[in-house]
Amino acid sequence: MLTVENIDLYYGAAQALRRVSLKAEVGKITCVLGRNGVGKSSLLRAIVGHQPVRSGSISLEGHDITGLKAYERARQGIAYVPQGREIFPLLTVQENLETGFARLKGPDRKIGEELFELFPVLKSMLGRRGGDLSGGQQQQLAIARALVMQPKLIVLDEPTEGIQPSIIKDIGRAISYLRDQGKMAIVLVEQYFDFARELADTYAVMERGEVVMAGDGKTMVEADVRRYLTV
């Protein structure tokens, strides 16, 4: 389980997060929703260790990781799929996937067939450079790369952004499958209400660096949430 408790985060003098709390449980999807610029990505950066918090705490499986650097959190089992994908364009698909081996010991350094069942297109493109893939294919590669490291927690920052509808459905099915396996906790940042509603076990809505609404995904009221998503 991931537990974020009352974190404050600053960029210089500007406060991006204000006493934000969040929980993510194994076998469940926690969706974080909100407009652009309300602090969603800052929250993920705090979770994965890319940005230090000023106060509050972050723990994984009951262990305080607030002071750990990003690579140390990755070793603890936190995988990150950033906004914009950030795959390595000059590496092949195979080489991109193998970068996920970093936290694994020798016998575990393998790309399971399960990945290609989730994202079949990748199997036929193992020798192609990442930069030659379409945006949707790169997004699938970014998620697969994160899964190679066998994470306890996977954090996805707007995986549907700029992706064609057919690929969005594939990504949604993959995220649902990962949840149903019950091996990891999933935190998903989204702007699209329908995609989030379909997947969310729990949700949190952000506005101006704060969580203004949270609850069980089944109790999410569309009208209440959408007013924090529209410009």
VOBA-1610 file (N, C-alpha, C; in pm, whole numbers, padded with zeros to 5 digits, always signed):
BEGIN
Met+00083-00120+00000Met+00000+00000+00000Met+00087+00125+00000Leu+00042+00226-00074Leu+00104+00358-00072Leu+00020+00449+00017Thr+00087+00522+00104Thr+00018+00619+00188Thr+00090+00753+00178Val+00018+00853+00131Val+00068+00991+00124Val-00009+01071+00228Glu+00063+01137+00318Glu-00003+01206+00428Glu+00039+01352+00436Asn-00055+01440+00407Asn-00041+01584+00432Asn+00087+01643+00374Ile+00116+01614+00247Ile+00240+01666+00190Ile+00222+01806+00133Asp+00324+01886+00153Asp+00336+02018+00090Asp+00456+02013-00003Leu+00441+02069-00121Leu+00549+02070-00219Leu+00560+02209-00280Tyr+00683+02253-00296Tyr+00710+02387-00350Tyr+00805+02378-00469Tyr+00787+02469-00563Tyr+00887+02498-00666Tyr+00935+02639-00639Gly+01049+02650-00574Gly+01093+02782-00531Gly+00997+02835-00426Ala+00944+02955-00450Ala+00850+03015-00356Ala+00705+02976-00386Ala+00682+02910-00499Ala+00546+02875-00539Ala+00505+02740-00480Gln+00394+02738-00409Gln+00346+02614-00349Gln+00258+02541-00449Ala+00296+02416-00480Ala+00222+02336-00579Ala+00125+02238-00514Leu+00159+02189-00393Leu+00072+02097-00321Leu+00051+02147-00180Arg-00074+02135-00132Arg-00110+02184+00001Arg-00175+02071+00081Arg-00100+02014+00171Arg-00150+01912+00264Arg-00231+01804+00190Val-00170+01748+00088Val-00235+01645+00007Val-00216+01508+00071Ser-00325+01433+00080Ser-00321+01295+00129Ser-00385+01203+00025Leu-00331+01081+00016Leu-00379+00985-00083Leu-00339+00845-00038Lys-00424+00746-00069Lys-00389+00607-00044Lys-00413+00525-00170Ala-00328+00425-00191Ala-00344+00333-00303Ala-00318+00193-00251Glu-00413+00103-00273Glu-00403-00033-00221Glu-00373-00133-00332Val-00307-00240-00295Val-00278-00348-00391Val-00410-00405-00444Gly-00414-00424-00576Gly-00534-00478-00638Gly-00643-00376-00662Lys-00607-00247-00649Lys-00705-00141-00673Lys-00641-00028-00755Ile-00729+00045-00824Ile-00686+00160-00904Ile-00734+00286-00835Thr-00641+00374-00804Thr-00672+00505-00748Thr-00655+00609-00858Cys-00763+00677-00894Cys-00758+00778-01000Cys-00750+00918-00938Val-00660+00999-00992Val-00646+01138-00952Val-00689+01224-01070Leu-00791+01305-01049Leu-00848+01385-01157Leu-00834+01534-01129Gly-00843+01613-01237Gly-00836+01758-01224Gly-00790+01821-01353Arg-00806+01952-01363Arg-00763+02026-01480Arg-00611+02029-01490Asn-00560+02080-01600Asn-00416+02104-01612Asn-00373+02207-01508Gly-00257+02183-01450Gly-00197+02282-01361Gly-00249+02283-01219Val-00325+02180-01177Val-00379+02181-01041Val-00293+02102-00943Gly-00186+02037-00994Gly-00095+01967-00904Gly-00090+01817-00919Lys-00161+01762-01017Lys-00164+01616-01033Lys-00025+01559-01061Ser+00043+01616-01160Ser+00177+01566-01193Ser+00276+01593-01080Ser+00258+01703-01010Ser+00345+01732-00894Ser+00328+01625-00787Leu+00205+01580-00768Leu+00180+01473-00671Leu+00255+01347-00712Leu+00250+01312-00841Leu+00320+01192-00887Leu+00471+01209-00873Arg+00520+01328-00904Arg+00664+01353-00891Arg+00708+01340-00745Ala+00622+01380-00654Ala+00653+01362-00511Ala+00656+01214-00475Ile+00561+01137-00527Ile+00552+00995-00495Ile+00674+00919-00544Val+00719+00950-00666Val+00830+00874-00723Val+00966+00932-00686Gly+00968+01047-00619Gly+01094+01103-00571Gly+01162+01200-00664His+01093+01248-00765His+01152+01345-00856His+01150+01487-00800Gln+01068+01509-00698Gln+01060+01640-00636Gln+01043+01621-00486Pro+01130+01682-00404Pro+01119+01664-00259Pro+00999+01739-00203Val+00943+01686-00095Val+00832+01755-00029Val+00887+01839+00086Arg+00816+01947+00115Arg+00857+02036+00224Arg+00814+01979+00359Ser+00697+01916+00361Ser+00647+01856+00485Ser+00552+01743+00450Gly+00514+01666+00551Gly+00430+01549+00530Gly+00515+01424+00509Ser+00450+01312+00477Ser+00523+01187+00463Ser+00465+01101+00352Ile+00549+01012+00300Ile+00510+00915+00197Ile+00564+00780+00242Ser+00479+00679+00243Ser+00524+00546+00283Ser+00475+00441+00185Leu+00552+00333+00174Leu+00519+00220+00089Leu+00527+00094+00174Glu+00419+00022+00180Glu+00410-00100+00263Glu+00450-00072+00407Gly+00414+00045+00457Gly+00441+00081+00595Gly+00579+00136+00621His+00664+00143+00518His+00800+00195+00535His+00808+00338+00481Asp+00861+00427+00562Asp+00872+00568+00523Asp+00976+00583+00412Ile+00933+00635+00297Ile+01025+00655+00184Ile+01041+00803+00152Thr+00993+00890+00240Thr+00993+01034+00212Thr+01131+01085+00176Gly+01234+01035+00242Gly+01368+01086+00220Gly+01446+01013+00112Leu+01387+00910+00051Leu+01460+00832-00049Leu+01464+00905-00184Lys+01574+00887-00255Lys+01587+00941-00390Lys+01507+00856-00487Ala+01488+00908-00609Ala+01403+00840-00708Ala+01452+00699-00737Tyr+01585+00681-00756Tyr+01634+00548-00790Tyr+01618+00452-00673Glu+01623+00505-00551Glu+01602+00420-00434Glu+01456+00376-00424Arg+01366+00464-00461Arg+01224+00427-00461Arg+01196+00326-00571Ala+01263+00340-00685Ala+01247+00241-00791Ala+01292+00103-00742Arg+01400+00100-00666Arg+01447-00027-00610Arg+01347-00086-00511Gln+01268+00001-00448Gln+01165-00045-00356Gln+01042-00098-00430Gly+01037-00073-00562Gly+00927-00129-00640Gly+00828-00028-00693Ile+00869+00100-00704Ile+00781+00202-00761Ile+00817+00225-00907Ala+00722+00202-00995Ala+00742+00223-01138Ala+00663+00345-01183Tyr+00720+00420-01278Tyr+00663+00549-01319Tyr+00648+00553-01470Val+00528+00583-01516Val+00503+00605-01658Val+00471+00753-01673Pro+00570+00834-01713Pro+00551+00980-01711Pro+00464+01032-01825Gln+00412+01150-01805Gln+00341+01219-01912Gln+00440+01244-02026Gly+00399+01216-02148Gly+00490+01231-02260Gly+00573+01106-02288Arg+00554+01002-02205Arg+00610+00868-02227Arg+00759+00858-02199Glu+00841+00945-02258Glu+00986+00949-02232Glu+01054+00815-02257Ile+01016+00749-02364Ile+01091+00630-02403Ile+01224+00676-02465Phe+01317+00585-02482Phe+01446+00618-02541Phe+01436+00602-02693Pro+01434+00712-02768Pro+01402+00705-02911Pro+01505+00631-02995Leu+01632+00631-02952Leu+01736+00567-03032Leu+01760+00422-02994Leu+01699+00378-02884Leu+01708+00237-02845Leu+01595+00159-02911Thr+01618+00033-02936Thr+01512-00052-02990Thr+01406-00076-02884Val+01293-00129-02927Val+01188-00166-02833Val+01243-00266-02731Gln+01318-00364-02778Gln+01379-00462-02687Gln+01469-00393-02585Glu+01553-00302-02630Glu+01646-00233-02539Glu+01570-00144-02442Asn+01462-00079-02488Asn+01380+00002-02398Asn+01323-00085-02287Leu+01272-00200-02324Leu+01215-00290-02223Leu+01321-00337-02124Glu+01441-00362-02173Glu+01548-00413-02086Glu+01597-00309-01986Thr+01569-00181-02008Thr+01607-00081-01907Thr+01528-00104-01778Gly+01419-00178-01786Gly+01343-00211-01665Gly+01409-00316-01578Phe+01520-00375-01626Phe+01590-00478-01550Phe+01667-00422-01431Ala+01685-00292-01425Ala+01781-00233-01331Ala+01759-00278-01187Arg+01636-00290-01142Arg+01612-00325-01000Arg+01609-00475-00976Leu+01616-00555-01084Leu+01598-00699-01073Leu+01731-00773-01062Lys+01728-00886-00995Lys+01845-00973-00987Lys+01848-01064-01110Gly+01964-01122-01137Gly+01989-01198-01258Gly+01877-01288-01307Pro+01831-01383-01225Pro+01728-01477-01272Pro+01596-01410-01310Asp+01569-01293-01253Asp+01442-01224-01279Asp+01450-01130-01399Arg+01569-01118-01455Arg+01586-01024-01568Arg+01538-01088-01697Lys+01407-01087-01713Lys+01347-01145-01833Lys+01220-01068-01867Ile+01185-01071-01994Ile+01063-01006-02041Ile+00958-01115-02057Gly+00861-01116-01969Gly+00762-01223-01968Gly+00668-01216-02088Glu+00621-01331-02129Glu+00527-01339-02241Glu+00398-01265-02210Glu+00369-01249-02081Glu+00248-01177-02040Glu+00246-01035-02095Leu+00363-00973-02105Leu+00369-00837-02159Leu+00319-00831-02302Phe+00355-00931-02379Phe+00315-00932-02520Phe+00170-00974-02537Glu+00115-01039-02436Glu-00028-01066-02437Glu-00105-00937-02409Leu-00049-00852-02322Leu-00110-00723-02294Leu-00096-00628-02413Phe+00023-00626-02473Phe+00053-00534-02582Phe+00114-00611-02699Pro+00032-00682-02777Pro+00083-00770-02883Pro+00167-00698-02987Val+00138-00571-03013Val+00209-00499-03118Val+00359-00490-03089Leu+00397-00492-02962Leu+00538-00476-02926Leu+00622-00595-02968Lys+00562-00713-02967Lys+00639-00835-02999Lys+00690-00830-03142Ser+00611-00772-03233Ser+00653-00766-03373Ser+00745-00648-03401Met+00772-00567-03299Met+00853-00446-03319Met+00977-00443-03232Leu+01018-00557-03179Leu+01130-00559-03084Leu+01257-00500-03142Gly+01279-00513-03273Gly+01400-00461-03334Gly+01391-00319-03385Arg+01272-00258-03373Arg+01255-00121-03421Arg+01294-00020-03314Arg+01343+00095-03358Arg+01378+00199-03263Arg+01252+00260-03202Gly+01261+00294-03076Gly+01146+00350-03006Gly+01092+00476-03071Gly+01182+00556-03124Gly+01139+00681-03186Gly+01061+00662-03315Asp+01064+00543-03372Asp+00992+00516-03496Asp+00848+00470-03471Leu+00813+00447-03345Leu+00679+00401-03311Leu+00581+00518-03310Ser+00454+00487-03331Ser+00350+00590-03318Ser+00334+00628-03171Gly+00260+00736-03147Gly+00240+00779-03009Gly+00173+00673-02924Gly+00072+00606-02979Gly+00004+00501-02905Gly+00094+00382-02876Gln+00178+00347-02973Gln+00272+00237-02954Gln+00377+00273-02850Gln+00422+00398-02853Gln+00519+00443-02752Gln+00458+00439-02612Gln+00329+00473-02601Gln+00265+00467-02471Gln+00258+00324-02419Gln+00226+00231-02507Gln+00224+00091-02468Gln+00364+00044-02427Leu+00465+00091-02498Leu+00603+00057-02464Leu+00641+00113-02327Ala+00599+00236-02299Ala+00632+00298-02171Ala+00570+00220-02055Ile+00446+00175-02073Ile+00380+00097-01968Ile+00448-00039-01953Ala+00478-00103-02067Ala+00544-00234-02063Ala+00681-00224-01997Arg+00755-00119-02028Arg+00888-00099-01967Arg+00876-00091-01815Ala+00773-00020-01767Ala+00752-00010-01622Ala+00717-00145-01562Leu+00641-00226-01635Leu+00600-00357-01583Leu+00714-00457-01578Val+00813-00439-01665Val+00928-00530-01666Val+00994-00537-01529Met+00994-00423-01457Met+01061-00419-01327Met+00979-00485-01214Gln+00864-00545-01250Gln+00782-00617-01151Gln+00750-00529-01030Pro+00681-00419-01054Pro+00661-00320-00948Pro+00557-00361-00845Lys+00569-00299-00728Lys+00465-00309-00626Lys+00362-00199-00645Leu+00407-00089-00704Leu+00322+00027-00731Leu+00357+00080-00868Ile+00257+00102-00954Ile+00280+00166-01082Ile+00201+00297-01085Val+00268+00402-01128Val+00213+00536-01129Val+00209+00583-01275Leu+00089+00615-01325Leu+00072+00652-01465Leu+00018+00794-01476Asp+00090+00878-01551Asp+00052+01018-01565Asp-00013+01040-01702Glu-00145+01046-01703Glu-00226+01072-01822Glu-00187+00984-01942Pro-00201+00853-01928Pro-00161+00763-02036Pro-00247+00773-02161Thr-00363+00841-02152Thr-00450+00854-02269Thr-00424+00981-02348Glu-00335+01067-02300Glu-00314+01197-02365Glu-00261+01180-02508Gly-00334+01235-02604Gly-00291+01234-02743Gly-00294+01098-02809Ile-00370+01003-02752Ile-00373+00866-02803Ile-00506+00841-02875Gln-00501+00767-02986Gln-00621+00737-03061Gln-00714+00646-02980Pro-00846+00658-03002Pro-00944+00585-02920Pro-00922+00435-02911Ser-00880+00370-03019Ser-00862+00224-03014Ser-00751+00186-02918Ile-00644+00265-02915Ile-00533+00238-02822Ile-00574+00269-02679Ile-00657+00373-02660Ile-00706+00405-02526Ile-00781+00285-02468Lys-00861+00220-02550Lys-00934+00102-02504Lys-00837-00010-02466Asp-00732-00028-02547Asp-00632-00131-02516Asp-00563-00101-02384Ile-00529+00026-02362Ile-00462+00065-02238Ile-00555+00045-02119Gly-00682+00080-02135Gly-00780+00059-02029Gly-00793-00087-01992Arg-00797-00175-02094Arg-00807-00319-02067Arg-00682-00369-01996Ala-00565-00317-02035Ala-00440-00359-01972Ala-00436-00317-01825Ile-00480-00195-01796Ile-00479-00147-01658Ile-00577-00228-01573Ser-00694-00259-01630Ser-00791-00342-01559Ser-00734-00481-01529Tyr-00665-00537-01627Tyr-00604-00669-01609Tyr-00502-00667-01495Leu-00418-00563-01494Leu-00316-00552-01390Leu-00379-00540-01252Arg-00486-00466-01243Arg-00560-00454-01116Arg-00611-00591-01072Asp-00670-00664-01167Asp-00732-00791-01133Asp-00631-00898-01091Gln-00504-00881-01131Gln-00400-00976-01090Gln-00368-00965-00941Gly-00399-00849-00882Gly-00382-00831-00738Gly-00239-00830-00689Lys-00145-00791-00779Lys-00004-00792-00740Lys+00054-00654-00714Met-00018-00550-00752Met+00036-00415-00739Met-00075-00315-00712Ala-00035-00201-00658Ala-00124-00086-00646Ala-00105+00001-00770Ile-00210+00069-00811Ile-00206+00151-00933Ile-00259+00290-00902Val-00179+00392-00935Val-00222+00531-00926Val-00226+00586-01069Leu-00342+00635-01108Leu-00365+00680-01244Leu-00412+00825-01243Val-00334+00914-01306Val-00375+01053-01323Val-00449+01065-01455Glu-00566+01128-01452Glu-00648+01141-01572Glu-00723+01274-01575Gln-00751+01320-01697Gln-00841+01433-01716Gln-00976+01389-01773Tyr-00977+01269-01835Tyr-01099+01223-01901Tyr-01187+01146-01803Phe-01303+01202-01776Phe-01390+01147-01673Phe-01434+01005-01705Asp-01478+00980-01827Asp-01532+00848-01862Asp-01428+00738-01843Phe-01304+00765-01883Phe-01197+00667-01868Phe-01171+00641-01720Ala-01168+00748-01640Ala-01143+00734-01497Ala-01258+00662-01427Arg-01381+00696-01462Arg-01497+00634-01396Arg-01499+00483-01421Glu-01462+00444-01541Glu-01464+00302-01575Glu-01363+00222-01495Leu-01251+00286-01457Leu-01141+00213-01394Leu-01131+00233-01242Ala-01180+00345-01191Ala-01149+00384-01053Ala-01215+00296-00948Asp-01133+00243-00857Asp-01185+00184-00734Asp-01200+00292-00628Thr-01103+00382-00625Thr-01111+00502-00542Thr-01065+00620-00627Tyr-01101+00740-00585Tyr-01063+00858-00664Tyr-01036+00977-00574Ala-00962+01072-00629Ala-00937+01200-00564Ala-00938+01308-00671Val-01006+01417-00645Val-01013+01529-00737Val-00931+01643-00680Met-00844+01703-00765Met-00757+01810-00718Met-00796+01945-00779Glu-00774+02048-00702Glu-00796+02187-00746Glu-00700+02276-00669Arg-00618+02352-00742Arg-00524+02446-00681Arg-00435+02381-00577Gly-00384+02264-00609Gly-00288+02198-00521Gly-00347+02125-00403Glu-00479+02114-00397Glu-00544+02046-00286Glu-00638+01937-00336Val-00661+01837-00253Val-00765+01739-00280Val-00897+01796-00229Val-00990+01819-00322Val-01117+01882-00285Val-01232+01782-00280Met-01209+01660-00329Met-01313+01559-00330Met-01245+01423-00340Ala-01294+01325-00269Ala-01237+01190-00274Ala-01341+01090-00228Gly-01321+00964-00270Gly-01415+00863-00227Gly-01403+00735-00305Asp-01503+00650-00290Asp-01512+00523-00361Asp-01553+00550-00505Gly-01491+00479-00599Gly-01521+00501-00739Gly-01667+00480-00774Lys-01733+00388-00705Lys-01873+00358-00733Lys-01965+00473-00692Thr-01916+00559-00603Thr-02000+00671-00557Thr-01967+00801-00628Met-01881+00796-00729Met-01840+00916-00801Met-01961+00977-00873Val-01992+01102-00843Val-02104+01173-00905Val-02052+01255-01022Glu-02097+01223-01140Glu-02042+01284-01261Glu-02049+01436-01258Ala-02163+01491-01223Ala-02178+01637-01225Ala-02082+01705-01128Asp-02063+01644-01011Asp-01973+01704-00911Asp-01828+01703-00958Val-01788+01590-01019Val-01648+01578-01062Val-01622+01663-01186Arg-01715+01662-01280Arg-01690+01733-01407Arg-01672+01883-01389Arg-01727+01941-01286Arg-01708+02085-01268Arg-01565+02121-01232Tyr-01488+02020-01189Tyr-01345+02042-01164Tyr-01260+02002-01283Leu-01322+01954-01389Leu-01248+01912-01508Leu-01266+02009-01624Thr-01375+02082-01626Thr-01401+02176-01736Thr-01326+02306-01714Val-01287+02368-01824Val-01212+02494-01817Val-01307+02609-01787
//
